[in-house]
């Protein structure tokens, strides 16, 4: 499903309670791009060694206004990126932000809890891959999944739905054959945001600040809140075939979590 309205307005935005505070995406996009680039470079290097191979394809879920994906694209021209959002208003903003970047595809509409959007996303991507690649081994559609500032400002069933769609036991019949959503050999899921660890905020120094932030987002919506890596994120990922491979400290008490397939 693609963004279709050329005149989307703010009233069409679906999840404004989840939007980041003004200026935070601009501040964080540079550090996020810097942190994720080594993982994308490794993907591109692995893929380039195969004859007829396509560029790695990264799916970003909930791309917001496009600040993160544009910075990542600038640093990683050897990677293709597919932004998504839940409404036409933000999809148009993403396309405006990324209009000069040839390695960013037009934004697609994607609501994480709706099966129809996922089916459209994998079919559209598989069709594009079939036209661009002569690599017969390239059947899994996306090579990485990127999620920034979503898990704490959405109900937890959104994060559950994402991992359920990435479960390697689920396959789709596409133009490539029997395809899974994520490359199970080299692929990864990168999740950036604020979290708890083992029931506590990430460090002694940030307890007051993170506690206030947690209270603020819960006041927007009681289903929001900082998720615990050890009691929520890791068990969820493991139920769907993924393990936490790395947790990287980021500015402003945030973390970048890298999940990889258990059976790679």
C-alpha positions in Angstrom: 0.0 0.0 0.0 1.5 3.3 -1.0 0.9 6.8 0.1 -1.7 8.0 -2.4 -3.0 11.5 -1.4 -1.0 14.4 -2.9 -2.7 16.9 -0.5 -2.6 15.1 2.9 -3.0 17.5 5.8 -2.3 17.4 9.5 -5.8 16.3 10.3 -5.1 13.0 8.6 -2.2 12.1 10.9 -3.2 9.1 12.9 -0.9 8.8 15.9 0.1 12.3 16.9 0.4 11.2 20.6 3.4 9.1 19.5 5.3 11.9 17.9 8.7 12.9 19.3 9.1 16.3 21.0 10.2 19.1 18.8 13.9 18.9 17.9 14.6 15.5 19.3 14.6 13.7 16.0 17.0 16.2 14.5 19.4 15.9 17.5 19.3 12.1 17.5 19.4 11.4 13.7 23.2 11.9 13.4 24.2 9.6 16.3 21.7 7.0 15.1 23.1 7.1 11.5 26.7 6.9 12.9 25.8 3.9 15.1 23.9 1.9 12.5 26.4 2.5 9.6 28.9 -0.3 10.6 26.1 -2.9 10.5 24.9 -1.7 7.2 28.4 -1.6 5.7 28.9 -5.2 6.8 25.6 -6.2 5.1 26.6 -4.5 1.9 30.1 -6.1 1.9 28.6 -9.5 2.4 26.1 -9.0 -0.4 28.6 -7.5 -2.9 30.6 -10.7 -2.9 27.8 -12.6 -4.7 27.4 -12.4 -8.5 24.2 -10.6 -9.6 23.5 -9.5 -6.0 21.2 -6.6 -5.3 21.9 -3.9 -2.7 20.7 -4.7 0.8 17.2 -3.5 1.5 16.4 -1.9 4.8 12.8 -1.5 6.1 12.2 1.3 8.5 9.1 1.0 10.5 7.5 4.3 11.7 9.9 6.7 9.9 8.3 9.8 11.4 9.2 12.9 9.4 12.1 11.1 7.7 15.0 12.7 9.6 16.7 9.4 10.7 16.3 7.6 7.3 17.7 10.5 5.4 20.8 10.7 7.5 21.3 7.0 7.2 20.8 7.1 3.5 23.4 9.9 3.1 26.0 7.8 4.9 25.2 4.5 3.2 24.7 4.9 -0.6 25.4 1.2 -1.0 22.1 0.3 0.8 18.5 0.9 -0.3 16.0 2.0 2.3 12.2 1.6 2.5 10.5 4.1 4.8 7.0 3.5 6.1 4.4 5.4 8.1 0.8 4.9 9.2 -0.7 7.8 7.3 -0.5 9.9 4.1 0.5 13.1 6.0 3.8 11.7 7.4 4.5 9.6 4.2 4.4 12.9 2.2 6.8 14.5 4.7 9.2 11.6 4.4 9.2 11.8 0.6 9.9 15.6 0.9 12.7 15.0 3.3 14.3 12.3 1.2 13.5 13.7 -2.3 17.2 14.1 -3.3 18.3 10.7 -2.1 18.3 8.1 -4.8 18.7 5.2 -2.4 15.4 5.9 -0.5 12.3 4.5 -2.0 8.9 6.3 -1.8 7.3 5.9 1.6 4.8 3.1 2.0 1.8 3.0 4.4 2.3 0.4 7.1 0.3 -0.1 10.3 2.2 -2.7 12.3 -0.9 -4.4 13.7 -2.6 -4.8 10.3 -1.8 -7.9 8.3 -2.9 -6.3 5.0 -0.1 -3.7 5.2 2.6 -6.3 5.9 1.4 -8.4 3.0 1.5 -5.5 0.6 5.0 -4.5 1.9 6.6 -7.8 1.2 4.8 -8.3 -2.2 5.8 -4.8 -3.4 9.4 -5.3 -2.2 9.7 -8.8 -3.8 8.4 -7.4 -7.1 11.1 -4.7 -7.1 13.8 -7.2 -6.2 12.7 -9.6 -8.9 13.2 -6.9 -11.5 16.5 -5.7 -10.1 18.4 -8.9 -9.1 19.7 -12.0 -10.9 20.8 -13.6 -7.6 18.7 -16.8 -7.3 19.5 -17.1 -3.6 17.9 -13.8 -2.7 14.5 -14.9 -1.6 14.2 -13.3 1.9 13.0 -9.8 1.2 14.4 -7.3 3.7 18.0 -7.4 5.0 17.5 -5.3 8.1 14.6 -3.8 10.0 15.1 -0.4 11.7 12.8 0.9 14.4 13.5 4.3 16.1 11.5 5.8 19.0 8.5 3.5 18.6 8.5 0.9 21.4 7.9 3.3 24.2 5.3 5.5 22.5 3.0 2.8 21.3 1.1 0.0 22.9 3.3 -3.1 23.4 1.2 -5.1 21.1 2.7 -3.0 18.2 6.2 -4.3 19.1 4.7 -7.8 19.5 3.1 -7.6 16.0 6.4 -6.6 14.4 8.3 -9.5 15.8 5.4 -11.8 14.9 5.7 -10.7 11.3 9.5 -11.3 11.3 9.2 -14.8 12.7 11.2 -17.1 10.4 8.5 -19.8 10.7 6.2 -17.5 8.6 6.8 -17.5 4.9 5.0 -15.7 2.0 4.6 -16.8 -1.6 6.1 -14.0 -3.7 7.6 -13.5 -7.1 10.9 -14.7 -5.6 9.3 -17.9 -4.4 8.8 -18.8 -0.8 10.1 -15.7 1.0 10.5 -14.7 4.6 10.3 -11.1 5.8 13.9 -10.9 7.0 17.2 -12.3 5.7 17.9 -15.1 8.2 21.6 -15.4 7.4 23.0 -11.8 7.7 19.9 -9.8 8.7 19.2 -8.0 11.9 16.6 -5.9 13.7 17.8 -2.6 15.1 15.7 -0.9 17.7 16.6 2.5 19.1 15.0 4.3 22.0 14.7 4.6 25.8 14.4 1.4 27.8 14.6 -0.1 31.3 17.0 -2.9 32.1 16.3 -5.5 34.8 13.4 -3.5 36.1 15.4 -0.3 36.5 16.2 2.7 34.4 19.4 2.3 32.4 21.8 3.9 34.9 21.9 5.6 38.4 22.6 8.9 36.8 19.5 8.9 34.5 16.9 7.5 37.0 15.2 10.8 37.7 15.2 12.0 34.1 14.1 8.7 32.7 11.4 8.3 35.4 10.0 11.7 34.5 10.1 10.8 30.8 8.3 7.6 31.5 5.6 9.4 33.5 5.2 12.0 30.7 4.6 9.5 27.9 2.3 7.4 30.1 0.3 10.6 30.8 -0.2 10.8 27.0 -1.5 7.2 26.9 -1.5 4.6 29.7 -0.4 2.0 27.2 2.9 3.8 26.5 6.0 3.5 28.6 9.7 2.4 28.7 9.9 -1.3 28.0 12.2 -3.6 30.0 14.9 -5.2 27.8 15.3 -8.2 30.0 11.7 -9.0 31.0 9.9 -7.8 27.9 12.1 -7.3 24.8 14.3 -10.3 25.0 11.6 -12.9 25.8 9.4 -11.5 23.0 12.3 -11.7 20.5 13.2 -15.2 21.5 9.6 -16.4 21.1 9.9 -15.3 17.5 13.3 -16.7 16.7 15.7 -13.8 17.6 18.3 -13.1 20.1 19.7 -9.9 21.5 23.2 -9.7 20.0 24.3 -6.2 21.2 23.1 -3.3 23.3 24.9 -0.1 22.5 24.7 3.0 24.7 23.6 6.1 22.9 23.3 9.8 23.8 20.5 11.1 26.1 20.2 7.7 28.0 19.0 5.9 24.8 20.1 2.5 23.6 20.5 0.8 20.2 19.5 -2.9 20.4 20.6 -5.3 17.7 18.6 -8.5 17.4 19.8 -11.3 15.1 18.2 -14.6 14.0 18.7 -17.5 16.5 19.3 -20.0 13.7 21.6 -18.1 11.4 
